């Protein structure tokens, strides 16, 4: 409100009481006129509404308040004062027009803001309006997440595959897991066929040639939202398994021109009817974990200098181990043939020796 005044004339007649002074035969008097300035009370600024850029904010979202302010005296507005509240309680330090939600603010809590309008106190009176409390926004938390989704197990007929993942909920406190759903698919010739909705899948002979993958939709027992995004695992291709009695492994460096401790393998593949192999992929396992995986071409040398030989019925090769003397290992070998066909061979376990 601009400062306003009204002039109150006050005329005071001052008569000189010291006596009558005769100057040139004329009596003199003095007339003095004073003015006084009094403030006039106007209208305080008023908040009529507060609008938000996000009406369903979640943790990590930033909400901005846009107050609608009027002033009957058309006074210029100053920056308003803000105080954000969660469930009716002041949020410490949240005194700007924007607020970013942090873990613990979500899951259905009520977010609001108090706005105090202001004009310039140097030229207006009153300069501060009444506190206005906005409508409340219902907050959402962080959705549960599935991390490290993968398939464990050998993709061979008769084997059991397990879909594994790590559940995570970023709310504070975190919402416990409940109702997470799973689904297995067989991808063949661009056709995705659902084959199971359990955590594990038992591979059938009919699955040979399938690229199998596993989907997880994480869910929590509480919180909003309680359902997370679907996450897909890696794909594994189901292949024929070479029977264990056709897979031979033993200690030493008898096969190949190499030195150092390691193993020798002989794999008979003649029963498959796939033709001559073109390459092998070797995975060395220790304590059910992969130590190393390497790929070699048939007729070429392994990492340890041993040639991968093929006589039309069997593959033979030697390799130095990554694991140490005295440790127990086994090998899983993928044998690749022309036309995209392949087979898996799993060795028995051996204790590495010199």
Buried (B, 14 or more C-beta within 10 A) or exposed (E): BEEEEEEEEEEEEEEEEEEEEEEEEEEEEEEEEEEEEEEEEBBBBBBEEBEBEEEEBBBEBEBEBEBEBEBEEEBEBBEBBBBBBBEEEEBEEBBBBEBEBEBEBBBEBEBBBBBBBBBEEEEBBBBBBEEBBBEBBBBBBBBBBBEEBEBBBBBBBEBEBEBBBEBBBBBBEBBEBEEBEBBBBBBBEEEEEEBBEEBBBEBEEEBBBBBBBBBBBBBBEBBBBBBBEEBEBEBBBBBBBBEEEBBBBBBEBEBBEBEEBBBBBBBBBEEBEBEEBBBBBBBBBBEEEEBBEBEBEBEEBBEBBBBBBBEEEBBBBBBBBBBEEEBEBBBBBBBBBEEEBBBBBBBEEBEBEE
